[in-house]
């Protein structure tokens, strides 16, 4: 399998056990349809996903020594997401190395963001297993150097969640976002407002705050967190 | 500060920079009220949280070589949560070492699960910064040895999400859980059902499945994930 050697060199990491990288590019549709004795990349993805979070988190922690935890979480959420992983996978041409089943092949699985992102995470897990934490860290920091550089320059700083949510949803097509005042509590001079965020008429998230505006921002933040696979 | 030395010895890790451990036990209420020049533990918690996930994830990955990603995720979610962290913090007597503001002190902050859990995660972050990944890993595996041993013996294997959700919500008081059939699609021989899960009359989560029972289980699983700070 010469292709896998090519991918290895693009990653800038030499595997002691190359079968780990092979597993990382093996989609479950392949093992289901073509070779049940092989392992697919889902377990490696589970492993890599958490290390990716930790490695990016540490980098942001060090890059922004004076920023609070909420700020770091929000920036990380924009980096540690399917979109950012799949962009990186496309830059590596990862699609061409994937092992897919026939169905996935036919329906364009090679360029599906979710499949690409999962394989990227699986590769991180594979490097961790093969070379340990520092090897995985080095590979991630190299591959995501440009994204982290952008982050340091403020590219991912979100201040207005309502606008950010609207922009996110517009990518998904036309949807109607509505904020509905759902409750007030506390004495007049110290009221707390609760707002329900509705998307296309369905309840999506709630937010509370000392003003309606703040409650709306918090509801939008909650909705963003849920949608951007922050967990 | 002799107390902090005592905590250090309980943790089984010697800090090169003891101020990191001091920061890990400093709640934001303390820095806000008493000493604004100190740092509180929130940033360290951000750092430690992700490493805790990764370390426990790897351990489960290795303990269950034949299990799928979903199984590993579910077990991890029961270990990497406020409850399990705060139990560990209580075993360490972490409450007595916390630096709290007056308000938190008065309202029992020293034994609040959320404050204890956050401090535990901050300690993991502090050990990582001080001694690197292997030091953090060693400390976590030592402290959580019993929990991981229980996991290996199947203690945290969830099979029935509806029951698990009910048990979780009962801890929070009496609530009414209702599953409402919200839609069906597909031909008769291959229907997909959609169920809305309502808690006290409010929409909480949805689930789809090839049977109503399966859709209900999936809705309960989604609700559990959201509530158990799986992210």
Boltz contact constraints between the chains, C-beta under 6 A:
constraints:
  - contact:
      token1: [A, 42]
      token2: [B, 69]
      max_distance: 6.0
  - contact:
      token1: [A, 43]
      token2: [B, 69]
      max_distance: 6.0
  - contact:
      token1: [A, 46]
      token2: [B, 69]
      max_distance: 6.0
  - contact:
      token1: [A, 46]
      token2: [B, 72]
      max_distance: 6.0
  - contact:
      token1: [A, 47]
      token2: [B, 57]
      max_distance: 6.0
  - contact:
      token1: [A, 47]
      token2: [B, 61]
      max_distance: 6.0
  - contact:
      token1: [A, 50]
      token2: [B, 53]
      max_distance: 6.0
  - contact:
      token1: [A, 50]
      token2: [B, 54]
      max_distance: 6.0
  - contact:
      token1: [A, 50]
      token2: [B, 57]
      max_distance: 6.0
  - contact:
      token1: [A, 51]
      token2: [B, 54]
      max_distance: 6.0
  - contact:
      token1: [A, 53]
      token2: [B, 50]
      max_distance: 6.0
  - contact:
      token1: [A, 54]
      token2: [B, 50]
      max_distance: 6.0
  - contact:
      token1: [A, 54]
      token2: [B, 51]
      max_distance: 6.0
  - contact:
      token1: [A, 54]
      token2: [B, 54]
      max_distance: 6.0
  - contact:
      token1: [A, 57]
      token2: [B, 47]
      max_distance: 6.0
  - contact:
      token1: [A, 57]
      token2: [B, 50]
      max_distance: 6.0
  - contact:
      token1: [A, 61]
      token2: [B, 47]
      max_distance: 6.0
  - contact:
      token1: [A, 69]
      token2: [B, 42]
      max_distance: 6.0
  - contact:
      token1: [A, 69]
      token2: [B, 43]
      max_distance: 6.0
  - contact:
      token1: [A, 69]
      token2: [B, 46]
      max_distance: 6.0
  - contact:
      token1: [A, 72]
      token2: [B, 46]
      max_distance: 6.0
  - contact:
      token1: [A, 133]
      token2: [B, 133]
      max_distance: 6.0
  - contact:
      token1: [A, 203]
      token2: [B, 203]
      max_distance: 6.0
  - contact:
      token1: [A, 230]
      token2: [B, 231]
      max_distance: 6.0
  - contact:
      token1: [A, 231]
      token2: [B, 230]
      max_distance: 6.0
  - contact:
      token1: [A, 231]
      token2: [B, 231]
      max_distance: 6.0
